[in-house]
Amino acid sequence: MPLGLGSGTVTGTGINCTNIVGSDCDETYSASASVTLTATPSAGSSFQGWNVDLDADLSSTPDCTGTTPSCTLTMGVARSVKPVFRLAAGTVNPIPVVNTSAITPEEIEAYLNNPANAATNTVARFISALPAEYRASPILMARSESLQTGTAEHPRLLLSSQTARSVFSIGPAPHASYPGSHPDVIEYMQWDEATKNFRFHEIILTTIPQMGSIPPRSRHIEKDDGKCAACHSTRNVLNLTGIPGTTGFPVGVIKTKNKPNWDPYDSWGGMLPFNRDRLYQGSVDTAAFRKLFNPWTWRTQPEVRRLIEQLRLQPPGRLPAGSPHLITRYRGGPNDGTPRFSFDLTPPVTTEPVPSGTATIATAYAFNAQPGSGALTSVTRGGPSVTLFHDSLISGDEGRGVQLFDLLGGFDGSLNQRRIADELASHRWATGSVFVDPRPVALAITKGCLTINSSLNTVQSSPSGLAVNLPFFTSRNGMGINALRDDTLARTQSIPRRKADIEKLNLSRAGDPYLMTGTTVNGLIPQYGAATSASTDVSLTRLRQEVFRRPIDNPAPDSTVMGGILVDRENYSPNTNLMALYRYFLEPLGVSVDKWSLGVRGRSRAYGFADVFSTYTGALQTGLEANLMADPIPGLAAPFSCASLIPAVNTTLASLPPVGDYPTYTDVQRIFNKACIECHGGLDYPPYKNFGTYLNLAEDQSAPGVNPLTASYAIAAPMATSQTGPLFDRITRTSEDCPNGMMPCGGPPLSQTDVETIRRWIIGGNPSLWGDPHLTTMDGVRYDFQGAGEYVLLRDPGLELQARHTPVQTEQPVGPDPHTGLTACASITTAVAVRVGPHRVSYQMNAEKPELLVLRVDGKPVSLDKELLLPAGGRITSTGTTGGIRIESAGGTRITVTTDWWAHYGLWYMNIDVRQARAREGLLGPIAPGNWLPVLPDGSQLGARPSDLGDRYVGLYEKFGESWRVTKDTSLFDYASGYSPESYTLREWPGYKADSCRIEKAPPGIPVVEPLKAIPLEQAEALCKGVSKERLRDCAQDVAATGDPVFAKTFVTTEKLGRNLAPETLELVTPKENAITSSSVTFEWKDAYDKDGDAVVYRHCVWSVNTRFTYAACTKGVPEQSRTVKLEGGRDYFWKVLAEDGRGGTTESRTWRVTVK
């Protein structure tokens, strides 16, 4: 069998062997025959010699040796011969690098772009061009949760530098379960010292056609490849669009960070070998290693063989002569190429012996996260083993998996620690886009200034004096500090059990959610078990023997349902208390503490660090103190003692937002980025591919100028219309069964802080605009805004609400407003426009007949009886009042427009009430602590309320109001020919300290009418007696200023609509969640009680899981509680039921999934 990157031919009697699969390389001879083989290199290659092997077993004899092209063999025994052909000099050139252990993407880019390196177009050739250290200690992943292929037959290869600052990852063969993975595409993780970040790049060596959802690729290095963020992002995704996403505004002001995925040592489910890099005698791990590193295994797969043959069995020069951990490769005879271990009694070993050890245990654990309840089986523990080492200084028995962990973020390297310190030091925006500086509290925790008082269930400081609003943190965490500590402990203690469960799937892939349905993939036992004493048996007895072979050595047994039979390396004291404190204070401020751990993807939410967390606190202290010296906080200086830190903590955390403050969608997207897009990111690989829907929650980086949040919002919002909706339902389930249990798939669950963030986003706020515009912001602050023109009231990626404020003549101004202190001439709302997903809805007076209101959708007039469905989701309904409408988005936001005809003035005016609002930008946006008005469009804020009334007027109208004024490019309204937003703009309205409210020029279609005589305030209050106490002042001022009681009537009507109670949440009956049914399906549900006593009707909704929900999937409202439907077979469907009271009150059931046979 020819070896090497070159090519050639070996000829002899009956032999004509080339690199081409299927060539004549085998022949049978008589025992007395003598055969001469001749090696002839092809053009561009040279003959290097026979059986050249840097890991050769020197105690065995190859069948051919030397560099002479001819070799004569006597055939008294079976022979195996490997001629080695190398490429001609200059065909594949070494990659020029400054630092062999820290290669930069620019160095690789220059190499690929150089025509002299065009022949480096396969992964084997590229690996040969790397410095030797990358081939010295390969790590094999026989089961991968990556985009790259990782199977027992073709393990994913991790090739690390000596410092782990560069790690190359290779999937040697394509597979249906890993769409997009190609053997000539390399994932490259780079530690970037300048940005203190792990960057992930994709190296494409040759032209790759489209694979699955991944478009065609050409030869280059894709720096900071967006696909990699799906599994490695800690919060924010690199923004290429120029439109603000999770990296803030302006784009990039918030850092993008990524983390490696490498579970805390010292066992790795999916790695070969599983436990502490030990190959135990008699194990399937050992059988697999022998097979994988035997070149003859790959004789029909020459490209894989060219790659594998370059990899060293152990790092050269690291082990002393005679070490029991040396591994060599047997030479000669029928078993040529078989790796040899020190525990082999009669090499070469072709069948692993029965495991022998020093002890036995009995266990009934069934790899299902439940206490063992079946029959106990015996496990032999310990016995001879060999450790696979890393190409760095060897310390004790720490192998290559352990060392990779230590180099990335352990005792031998501080990369991850410094990544976290840099991310934390630069963090300035808490959930809700509220400015915060977490450095003092983080440093106070790190230095032991804050501790848990478990007896009082609180946090205390030393010295005393902590004056932070602890109930805020308790509420945002969804639990107190004791419960959070218990939660942290339980999560971390689950790590050994999770590893064992994953390794079970590595041994036998049956039921593995990370495989495509309909594909067959062998685990280690079916693939290599035939070469073990237990053969291919995958019974629980065999699985337990393989997983639990290692005895409990250091430091302690697990504390899980397994019963203390797997090593747990976590140092719970002081890790647990420290992590609980970091979580308690930092996660509510938006810090991704759940991405500090190196744990693979979601397993970082187990907060595991093994026994190396002391290196994290040291790095955090160094990084935070250095940052505080470079960017100081007044009053806080080195040496940053606890006595100075506690007052700084009090100061920096003094302006926390209200506990119930609503998050932005950007906050929600950050949760998706770090926890969801690994499956729901548009990459279409399992488990999502097997069970998924249209749910792509990734930021849209498709083109410059595209809002990166709009697409994911449009998909997420319909799944989050209530707390019974699919999004909240799935993240709050308790079963970790994947894919039918909690999300993220397989657990651990999201932190309760993230769950609370999503819950508050779903609930939303209740901003409004009533009368002579009295505004109530998202966070409940009321202020008057009498500007004239068109303004943005609310805006987010999925919805925008605009209002037209029309000035009216009154005998006296309105005010003073308690919030602004200003008295101003009045304007009223005469038109509303809304962007609902892709649709544009406007509601305004007819230009020619102002007594008529015109409803338009996407510019076209529509008529409304009771309900109008919007094609992309959402609907418009009548409120049952004169001219009243309700616009409902696909995400459940409801905008109620209550109208009335002001006969004296000859125009319609409107009150706007918004329920379940998620948008935070605009006149109705929340007001951040320390500010008197909502944020401006550019993210800036106006600070505290000025003491001077003139300055307040300028701030309110000339700065804040003007910033949110609609332009011709941003308007959602419909205009008659020749008109635009400017036609309705009157910038001098309202004048400052105006004595009279006169209009010189009215907007189009608006008459100028002499005002009615003002009504005394006391009389106006009497006219508003039907209005609630909360709205009485607003109502009375409007009635008094306009001189017309009609405004009281509108207040009463608006309040009545708002007081309606929706029906209670109904329960579904059948078919159950994930049921399999025939095509004729009878759906049943329970009734729902309405607290107002209204008659309830039910709308049954059923739709394909591959489509987005719209109301078109629902029936009209009926009183019945069942429905039989004929559905197309071979498909999956969602179904739910809406309960409606006919007065705008709607509740939804949970959404269940059903499979139709």
N, C-alpha and C positions, 0 to 999 in steps of 0.2 A: 504494500500500500504506500503510494507516494505521500510524503509529508512536505511541509514548508509552504511558503507563500508563492514560490515559483512553480513551474510545471515541467514535466518531462515524461519519458517513457522508459519502462523496464522491460527488457526482452529476454527470452530464454526459450528453451524447448517447451512449446505449448503455452507460453506466456507472452502477452503483449499488453502490458498494464500501463494505463495513463491516469490522469486526474479525473477523467470523465467517468461518471457513474455508469456501471455496466460493462466497462472494458474488461478484458480477460486478465484477471489478476490471481486466479486460483487454478491449481492443477494438481492432479493426483499422479504420483510416480510410484514405481516399484521401490522396495526397500534398498535395492542394490544400485539404484540409479545415482548418477552424478549430474548435477544441473549447474550450469553457469548462467548467472544473471548479469545483464549489462544495463547500466543506468545511463540514459542519454538525455541531457537537458534540452528543453525547447528553446527557441529563439527568445532572448530576453531573460533567460534563467541560467543558472549554473548549478552543477552538482556539488553539494556540500559534504556528503558522506553518507555512510550507512548507519542507521539507528542512532543518529545524533540526539541525545536526550540529556538536558542539564540536570534532570532528577533521576538519572539512571541508577538502578540497583547494582552496585559494583560487585556484589557477591554472585550475581548471575551473569551468564555469558550470552551475548547477542549472537544471532545466527550469521550475520554479516557485520564486519567492522571495517574501519578505515575509510580513506577517501578515494581509493582506486575505483574506477567506474565498474570494474568487473568483480564478481564474487562467485566462487564455486562452492556448491553445497553437496554433501552426501545426504541421501534421503532415508537413512536408517530410522529417523524419527521425524515427526512433523516439524516444519520450519515456518517462521514468520519473519518477514523482512520488510524494513521501512527505509527506502531511499529518501533522502531529504534534498529538495531542490529550493534554492533561494533565488529571489529576483535579482536581476542585474543591478549593480550599484547605480544610484540615482533614480531608480524607478520609484521607490518610496523613501522619501527623505525624512530625517528626524524633524520634529516640530521645534523650531527655535523658540526657546523660552528663557526668561530671565531667572525665574525661580521654578525649579522643577516640581516643587510641591504645591505651587499656587499659580497655576496657569490661568491666563486671562482670556476672556472671549475675544479681545482684540488680537491676541497672538494666534488664536485659532482662525479668526476671520482672515488675517493676512495669509496664513498658511493655505487655506482653502482657495483664496482668490489668486494665488500664485500659479500660473500655468505649469510651472515645473513640478507641481504636486498633483496634477490632474489624475495620475494613476492611483492616488490614495482615495479610492472610491468604494471600498468595502470596509466593514467594521474591523475585519481582521488586519487589513493593511493599516487602518488608522491606529489601532491599538499597538501595532509594531512601531509606529512613529512616535508614540509616547515615551517618556522616560521609563526606565526599567522598573521603577518602584510601583508603577500602576499594575504591573503584571505579577507582582510578588506575593500578593495575599488576597486573591479574589474571594468575594462573599457570594454565596449562591442562595437565591431565593426560589425555592421550589413551589411556593405559592405566593403570588404577588397581589396586592391590593392597589396596584399602580396601573397607569395607562399602558405600561409595558408588559409584555408576555412574561409570565412566571409559572411554569408548570414543572412537574417532576421530570418529564422528558427533556424539556428545554428550560432550565432554571434561568431566571433573571440574574445577571452578573453585575455586581457592584465592584468597581475598581477604584480604590482609594489611594491618594498620595500618602506619604509618610505622616503628614500633619492633618489630613482630612480636609484641607482647604480646597481641594479639588477632588471631586468624586464623579466618575463616569459610570453611567448605568446603561446596560445593554439587554435587549430582548433578542435572543439568538434566532428566533423563528416566529413568523406571524401566527396568529391564532384567532379564531372567530370570536372568542370571548374578550379580545383586546383590540377592538377596531382602532386602526391608526397606528398600532405598534408595528414597526418594520425593522428587520435586522440591520438595515443600513441607516437607521436613525438612532442617534445616541442622546440620552438625556444627560445633561452636564450641570452638576451643582457646584457653584463657585462661592467661596467666601470672599466678599468684597470688603476689604479693610476700610476703604474710604467711606462707605455708607454704613458700615457695621451691619451688614445684611447678607443673608444667603440668597444668591441670585440663581435662577434656573434657566438654562438655555437649551435649545434643541439643535443638535448638529445633524444636518442632512447631507449625506455624502454623495448622493446621486439623485437623479430625478425619480420621484415617487408619485405614482398616480393617486387619485382620490381613494381614500380608504374610509368607509363609513361616512361619518359626518365631517371628517377632516379633509379639506380641499387638497388638490395636488401641491406637491412641494418640489422645490428645485434645490440644487446644491448651494448651501450657505449655512451660516449659523444664525438661528433665530434667537437673538438676544432677548432675555426676559420673556420667554415664550408664554403667551397668555394661558395656554392649556395647563401649564404647570401650577398656576395659581389656584386651580380648582382643588388641589390637594395640599398645597403648601402655604397659602395665604394665612396670615394671622388676623387680618381685619380689612385691609384696604387693598384694592387691586390697581395696578399701574394703569393710568388713564391716558389713552391715545387719542381721545376725541376732541379735547379742548373744551368740553362742556363739563361742569362740575359733577363729580361722582363721589366715591368714598375717599378720594384724596383731597377733598376740601375745595375751598374757593378762596383765592385763585387755584386752579388745578395744580396739584403737586405740593401744596403748602403743608399737607399732612403726609407723613412718610409712608411708603409702601414697605412692608416687611414680610419675609417668608421664613419658614422654619423647616429644618430637615424632619423626616419621618423615620425615627429609629427608636423603638420602645426602650424604656429603661432596662439596663441589664439585670440579670445575665442569662435570660432565655428569650428566644424569639420565635413565635409561632410562624411557620412558613420558611424559616431559614434552615439550611443544611450545614451543620447539625443544629438541633433544637436547643440543647441545653449547655450553656457556658462553653460553646465551641468545642465540645467533646464528642469525638467519635468513639462510641463504646463498642467493644468487641461483641459481635453477634447481633448488632442492631441493623435495622433497615437503613439508617443513616449511613453506616459504614458500607453496606452493599451498594448504595446509591453513589457514594463517593468513588468507590472503585470503578463503577461502570462509567460515570461521567468523565473521569479523568483518564480513561483508557482510550487512546486515539483510535483503536479498532472499532469502538462503539460508533464512530462517526464516519466510517468508510463510505457510506452512501450519502453522507451530508458533508461534502468537502468544505463548504464555507464555515460551517460550525466547527469542523475539525481544525481548520486553519486558525480559528480563534482559540479553541480550548488548548491546543498544543503549545501555545505561547505562555500559558498561565502556569505559574510555579505551584508546586504542591505545598511547600512551606517557603517562607521568605528566605532567600539565600543569605548565608553568613550570620543569621540571627541565632541559630541553635548550635551548641557545641557538639563536637564529635561524640558519638555514643549516646546522645540524648534519646530517651525513649519516645520522643515526639517527632523524630525524623521520619519522613515518608519518602519512599523511593518508588521507582517504577520497574517492575520485573522485566527482564530481557530474555528473548529467545523462546522458541517452542510455541505450542498452541495457545498458551496463555500470556504471550508477549504483551507488554503494555499494562499489565495489571498492577495497580498501586499496592505497595507492601508496607505493613505497619509492624511496629516492634512486637505487638502481641500475636502476630501470625506464627503459628507453630510450625507449619509446613508450607511455606510459600511455593508457588502462588496459590492464594486462597480463592476458590471459585464459589464456595458456599459457606456463608457465615455460620459459625458454630452456635450451639444453644447458649443463650446468655448465662454467664456465671457471675456471682457477686459475693458480697460480704453479708448481705441481710436480705430479708423479704418483708413485704407488707401485704396487707389485704385491703382492697378497696372496692366499693360498689359505685364509684362516681361514673356517670354516664355521659359526661360532656354536654350537659344541658342546663347548666347553672342551677340545678336543683340538688338537694341532698340525696346521696345514693340510697336507693330503696330496693334494688334488686339483689341478686346473688353476689357475694364477695368473690373476687378472684385474686390470685397471688401475683405479686410483682417482684421479680428479682432486682435487687438494687446494687448499684456500684459495679465493680469489676474493672478489668483493664480498659484503659481508654487512651486516646491520643488527642491532644489539643491542637487546633488549627490556629496558628499565631499570625499576628499582623506585622507588617514590615516597618516596625518602629521598635524602640527599646522594649525588650520583654521584661515584664514585671510579674514574677510568680507564675501563676497558671492563667493569666489573663490572655484570652485568645483574640482573634481578629474582630469578632462582633463586639466583645467587651471593649476592646481598644477603640473601635470606631466610635462607640458611645462616649468613651472617655475623652477622645480627641475633639468631638463635636461639642461636648458640654459636660465635662467631668473633671477628673483629677489631672488629666494630662492636656487639657485644652479648655479654653474659655470663650470659644466662639459664640455659642448660644447664650451664654451669660451676658456677653457684651452686646449682643443683639437686643436682648431684653432691656438692659440698662439704657441703651441709646433710645429705644422705642419709648420707654417710660419717661426718660428725661425730656423728650420732646413733646409729650402728650399734653395738649392744652384744651381739648374740647370734650366735655362730658356728654353723655346721652342727652339728646335734645339740643345739641349745638350750643351748650352753655359753657362759657369760658371757665376753666378750672386749672389750677396748678397742683398736681398731685405729688410733686417732688418732696415737700416736707413730710407729708404723712407716710410716703413710701420709705423715706430715710428713717423716720421715727420707728417704723416697724422693724426695719433692717437692723437698727442699732439697739433694739430692745427697749425703747422708750414706751412702747405700747404693749400691753399684755392682756390676756383674757382672764377676767375674774369669773370663773365658772359658777361660783356660789351665788353671785348676783346676776349672772347671765348678762354681763356687760364688758366693756373694754375700759381699762383704766390706764392712767399714765404715771410715769415716774420721771421727774417729780409730778405731783398732782397738779391739777389745773386744766385738764382737758375739758374744753367747753364746746365741743362739736355736737351738732344735732344728730345724735346717734339714732333716734327713731327714723330719720330719713334713710340711713343705711340699712336698718332692719327692714323697713318697708320695701326698699328697692331690691334687697336680697330675698325677700319673701320669707325670711326667717331670722331669728335672733342669732347671736354669735355662738351660743352653745350648739344650737341645731346646725349651724353652718359648719362648725367644727366636726360634728358627727357626720354630716354629709361628706365633708372632705375625707374623713377617715374611711368611710364606707367605700367611696369611690376608689381611693388608693388601694385599699385592701383587696379590691376586686381584680387587680392587675394580674396576679398569678393565675387565677381562674380563667380570665380572658385568654391568656397565653395558651393554656392547656386546651381550651376549646378550639382555638385557631389551629393549633398543631394537629388536633384530631382531623380537621379538614385538610391539612397538608398530607396526612397519611392516607386518608380516603376522601376523595372529593365529592362523594355522594351527599347530596343536599347542600352543596356549597352555593350560596347566593351569588358569589363572584364568578360564576360560570354561566355562559349563555345557555338558555333552555334548548334542549335538543342536541347539544354537543356532548361528546364523551371525552373526559379528561381523567387520566389516571392520577391517583395520589402516589406517594412514595411506595406504599405497600404493593398495590397492583403493578406498578411499573418495575420495581426492583425486588419485591418480596420473594420471587422464585429463587433468588440467590441467598436466601436465609433459611434457617432451620424450620421456621414456621411457615414458610412459603408465602402465599398471597392471602392468607387468612386475615380478614378485617373485622373479626369479632371484637367485642369490648375487651375480652381478655388480652388479645394481641395489642389493641390500641393502648390500653393502660400500661402494658409492659414497655412499649416504646416511649410513651410520654413521661412516665414516672420512674424511669430507670435511675436517674440521678438521686443519690441519697441526700438527706438534709445536711448540708455542711455549713454554709455561711450565708447570712447570719441566723435565719430563723425560718420555721415552716410557715406556710400560708395560714391565714385566718378566715378562710372561705368555706363554702359548703363542701369543698373537696376534703376537708378534714385534716389539714396540716401535712400534706404529702408532697408539696412542691415548694421549692425555696422562694422566699419573699425577701428581696434585697432592700426594701424600703427602710430607711431610718426614721421611724415615726416620731421620735423625739430628737430634735425639735421640729421636724418637717411639718407635722400636721398643724400645730398651733400657728406657726409662721404662715403657712399657706392659707389657713382660715382667716388670719388677719389681713393678708394681702387681698384675698377675695372680698372680705367684708367691706373694706374701704375702697378698693380700686375698681372692682368690676362694676359697681354702680356709677362710676365715673367714666365708664367706657373703655377701661384698660382691659386688654385681652389676656388676663391671667390664665385663662383656660388654654392659651396657646404658648405658655412658657415651657411646658414639658416637651421633650422630644417625642413623646408618645405618638404613634402613627395616627394621623388624622384625628378622628373623634376620640381616640384613646388618650389624647392629651388632656381631655376633660376629666381624666382620672387623677390628674395633678401628681403624677409619679416622677420622682427624681432619684430613686434608689438611695444610695448613701452619699451622694455628692452635692446635696443642696447647700452645704456650707460654702462651696465654691461660688454658688449663685449669690448668696448674701454678701460675700466679699466683693464680687464684681459689681453688684448693685450699689454697695456703699461707695466704692471707688468711682464708679460712673456718675452717680448722683452728686457726690461731693464736688467732683471736677466740674460738672455742669453748673452747679450752684455758684461756684467761683467765677465761671465764665459769664453766667447770666444770673446775677444775684437777686435775692429777694430782700427788700429793705428790712434791716434788723436781724438778718440771719447771716452769720459769717463763720468761717472755720474757727475752731475745730468742730462745729456743728454738734454741740453737746445737747443732751436731752433738755436741759434747762432752756436752751434757745430754740430748740425744735418745736416744743409743745406750743408756745405762743405763735410760732409760724404756722403750725397746723391749724390753730384756731382762726388765724387771720385768713389763710388761703381757702379754708372751707366754711367761711362765714356766710358766703352768698350762694348757698346751694339753691337750686330751683325747688319749687313745690314738689312734694313727694309724688303727687299724681300727674306731674307735668308730662305732656304727651311727647313721645319721641318723634323724630323725623323718619321718613322712609329711608334716608341714608343710614340711620342707626340700624334699621331692620336689615338693610342690604348688607351691612357689615356682618351681621349674624349669619346671613346666607353665605357670605364669602368664606367665612371661617368654618362653617359647619355643614352646609347643604350642597354647595355647587360641585363638590366632589362627585356626587351622583346626579344632582339636578343642575348640571351646567352645560347641557347641550352636547356632551361628548359621546353619549349613547353607548356606554359599556355597562356590564352588569355590576350591581343588581338592578340598576335603573332600567336597562334595556329589556329585561325580562318582565318587569311589572310596571314600568313607568307610564307616565301620561305625557302631556305636552309641557310638563312643568320644568321649564328652563329658567332658573333664577339667576343666571350669571349676568354680570354687567355687560352691556352691549358695547363692544369695542370695534364694531364692524367698519366704521368710517369716521373721519373727522367731521365734527359738527353734529354728530348724533348724540342725543342725550343718553348717557350710559344707563340711566335708571328707568327710562320709560318702558322698555320692553319687559323687564322683570316685574315692574309694578303692575303692568297690565295682566300679567299671569298670576302674580301672588294675591292681588287684591280680591278677585272673585273667590279665592280659597279662604279668605279671611273676613267674610261678611259678618261673622259673629264668633263668639267663643265656642259655638257648636260646629263651626265650619271646619273643613278638613285640616287647615294649617294648625290651628290651636289644638284640635283634637289629637292630631298625630304627635305633636311635640309633648303632649301631657299624658300619653299612654304610659303604662308602667311595664308592660311586657317588652323585652328586648328582641323578641322574635322578628327576624328580618326576612321578608319585607312587610309583614302584616302588623307588626307591633309599633313601638315608638319610632319616631324619627328624631334625629338622624339614625339611619339604619344600623341596628346592632348595638346602639348605645356606646358609651354612657349617655345619659340624658343631657340636654343642654343645662347649663347652670340655671338656677332659678331666677337669677338676675336677668338672663336673656329671655327666659319664659315671661317674666314680668314685663320686660320691654315690649315684647310682641303683644302681650295682653293689653297693655295701655294703648299701643298703636291701633289695635283692633277696636277697642272701645271708642277711642277718639274723643273729640271735644264737641261743645255745643255753642259755637260762636253765632252771633246774630247782628242784624242791622235793622233797627226799627225807627219808624217815624222820621222826624227831622234829624238826620241820621245820628242815632244813639247806637254806638258800636259796643259789642261785648266780644272781647278777644277770646282766643282759644283757651286761655287760662283764667277767664272770668273777670278780667279787668274791664270796666266800662268807661268810655270816654266819648265825647261828641266830636264829630268831624263834619264840617259844613262846606267843604270844598265843592266847587262846581266843575263838572266834567265827568270823565269815565275813569274808574280806578280798579285796580286789582284788589279784591277782598281776600282771596285765598288762592294759593297756587302750590301744587306739588307735581310730581311726574305724571300722575294719572288724572288730575282734575284741576281746573282753574275756574274761579268764580269772579266775574266782573260786574260792576254796578254803575249805572249812569245817575249821577247826582245833579239834579236840576234846581237852580236857584229860584226862590219864590219871594214875592214881595209880602212882607208882613209889617204890621204897625210897629212892632218892637222886636229886638233880637231875642235869641234863646240863651238862657244861661243865668248865672255862671255855671259852668260844668265843674263838678267837684274834682275831677281828675286833672283837667288842664288849667282850671281857674279862669278860662276865657268865656266871654259872652260874645256871641256871633250871630249874624243874620243866617236865616235858615235856608237849607236846601232839602229836597226830598228825593227819594229814589223813584225813578220813573221807568227804568228798563234794567233787565238782568240778562247776562250772557254767561254761558257755562261751556267749558270744554269737558266733555265726558268721554274719556278715552280718546278715540279718534274722531268723535262726533262733536259738532259745534251746535249748541242750542241757544237761541235768542228769544226773548219775550219782551216785546215793546209795543208802543202805540203805533197804530197805522198812521203813516205819514199824511195821508189824505183825509182819513176819517179818524181823528184822535179818540173818538168815543169807542173805537174798536181796538182790542189787543190782538197782536199777531204772534203766533208761535211758529218759529222756524227751526228746522233741523237741517244742518249742513246747507244753509242758505235757502231752503225751499219751504214755503208755507205749508203747514200741516194742520189738520183738524184733530181735536182731542175730544173723545167722548168720555171714556173712563180710563183707558190705558193705551199707551203707545209704546211699543217695544223698540229699543234701539238695537240695530243689527249686531253691533260689537259687544253688547252687554249693557245692562241698565234699562231704565224705562222712565216714562213720564206719565204721571197719573193726575187725575183731578182730585182736589181736596174736598169737593162738594160745596165749597163757598164760591161766591161770585168771582169768577176769573182766577180763582186759586189753583195753582198747580204744584206738583211735587216732582222734582227731578232726582232720580235715584241712579247713582253710579253702579257699575258692576261690582265695586267693592263694598257697597252698602251705604255709602255716604248719601244722606237725604237732604235735599235743599227744598225747603217749603217756601213758596212765594205766595204771600197773602196780599191780595190787591183790593183796592177800593177806589171808587170814582169820586174825585173831589169836584163836586158840581160847581162850586163857586169859581174855581180856577179853571175848570174845563180840562182836567187831565187825570190820568190814573197814577196812583202812587203805590208803592210796594213795601211790605215788610219782608225781610229775608231771615229765615231761621234754618240753621244747619245742624244736623245731628250726625254723629259718628264721623265728624270731620277729622281727616288725618293731615291735611295741608297745614303748613306752619308759616308760610310766607304771605305777605300782603297786609292790608290795613287791619285784618282780624287775626293776625299772627300773635303768638304769645309774646309777653314782655319779659326779657331776661332780667335776672337779679341785677340791681344797680342801674337800671334803665327806666325811662318813663314812657317809651314808645316801642313798638315792635321793631324788628330789624329792618334795615334797608335792603334793597335788592342785591347790592354788592357785598352783603354780609356785615357791613359796618353798623355801628350802633351810635345813638345820640347821647348816651350816658344819662346821668341823673337830671331830673326836671330843673330847669333854670329857675332862679328866684324872680327874675324880671319877667313881667307879662309879655313885653315886647319880644324878648328872646324866645319865650314859649310859642308865640304866634309864628315867628320865623321858623322855629324848629318843626312845628306841627304842619304848617301849610307850605312853606317855601322849600323846606328840605325833605321832610318825611312824605308829605302829600305829593309833592312833585315827583319824587322818586318812584311812586307807585301809580303814576298817571299812565293811562293806556295810550299807546301810539298807534299810528296806522299800521305798523308792522306787527303789533301785539294784540290788536283789537279782535274780540270775538263777536262784536255786534254786526248787524246788517244795516247798511246805509242806503238812503235814496241817492240817486245819481247826483254827483257834485258835492256830497257831504262826506265827512270824515270825523275822527275823534276831535279834531281841532274845532269843528263846528259847534261842539257842545262844551267847549272849554272856556271858562271865564276865570282867568288866573287871579284877578283882583277880588274875587268873591271867596270868602267873606272878607270885607275890609276890617282892618284892625280898629277896634273901639268905635265901630260905626254907630252913629246915633239914629240913622234912618236906613231902612232896608229897601232901597229902590234899585230897580234894574234898568240900565240904559239900553241894553240890547239882549233880547231873550234868545235862547237856543232855538233851532228850527222846530216848528210845530208846537212851540210852547207859547201860550198867550201871556201878555203882560196885563195883569188884572189888579185893580186897586184893592188893597188889603181890607179885610174885615177889621172891625174894631176889636182890639185885644180884649180878652176876658180876664178879669182879675184871677190871680193864682188860686185863691181860696175857692172861688166858684169853679175854676177848672178842675180842682181836686175833687169837688163834689161830682162833676160830670164824669170823672174817671173812677168812680167808686167801685165799679165792677172789675177793676184792674188790680193785680196783686201788689202787695206792698213793695216788692222788688222793682216793679215797673211804674209805680205811681208817680214818681218825680218826673220821669221821662214823658209820660202821658200828659200830666198836668202842664208841663212847660210847652208841649206841642199845641195843646188846646188853647192855652193862654196866648201864645204868640200868634197862631194863625187865626184865632177868633172863631174856630169851627169845631163843634163837638164831634164831627165825623171821625176825627182821629182817635177819640176814645173808643168808638165802635170797632175800629180796626185793631186796636190793642186787645180788646176783649176777644175778638175772633181769633187773633193770632195765638193768644194764650190758651184758648179753648182747644185749638188744634194740637198745641204742644202738650196738653195735659192728658191726652188720650193714652191709655195703657195698652200695650200690645198683648196678644194672647200669650199664655205660658208656653214654654218650649215643649213640643210634643215628642213622643217616643215612637221610634220605628219598631215594627214587630217582625215582619218577614218579607222577603228572604233576608237572612242574617248577613252580617258583614262577611265578605269573602265566600259566600255560598256559591255552589255550582248548581245551576238549574237547567231545566229544559227551555226551549225557545218560548213557550207560553208561560209567562210569569205572572203570578198574582201577588201584588204588593199590598201590604196591610200596615196600618199605623193606628195609634191610639188617638183619642180626642184630646183637644187642648182647651183648657178653661180660660175664659176672658174675664179679667177682674172688673171691667166696666159693664159686664153683662151683655156685650155685643154678640151678635150671631157670628160664629166662626165658620169660614169655609176653608177648604184644603186644596192646594195645588200640588199635584204629584209631578215630580220632575225626574226624568231619566235621560241620560246622555252618554255617549261613548267616552271612555277614559282618555281617548286621544284627541278630544275636542274641548274647548273652553266652555264653561257653563254660560248660557244666556237664558233669559226667560222664555225663549222659544222652545226650550226643552220641557216646559211645564204646561199642564192643562189649565183650563179656566177653573175658577174656584167652585168647588162643589161641597155639599155637606157630607158626602159618603167618605168612609175611611178605608176603602180598598179600591183596587183597580187592577184589571187583568190586561196585560200587554203582550203582543207578539213581537219578539225581538230576534234579530238576526243571529244565528248561531256562530260559534267560534270567535266570539268577541267578548270583551269586558265592558261593563257599564257602571257608572255611578248613579245613585238615586237618592233623593231626599224629598221631603214634603214641607211646603210652606203653609203656615196657618195665618189667615188674614181676617181682620175684623171689619173690613169695609170702610174704615175711617183712617186709613194710613198706617195702622198697626200691623206689623208683619214679624213673625218669628220663623226660624228655620230649624228643622231637625238636624241631627248629625247626618253626614253623608256616608253612605255605605257602598261597598263595591260588590258586584255580582258578576260571575262568569257564566255565560250561556254556552252550553255544550254545542 
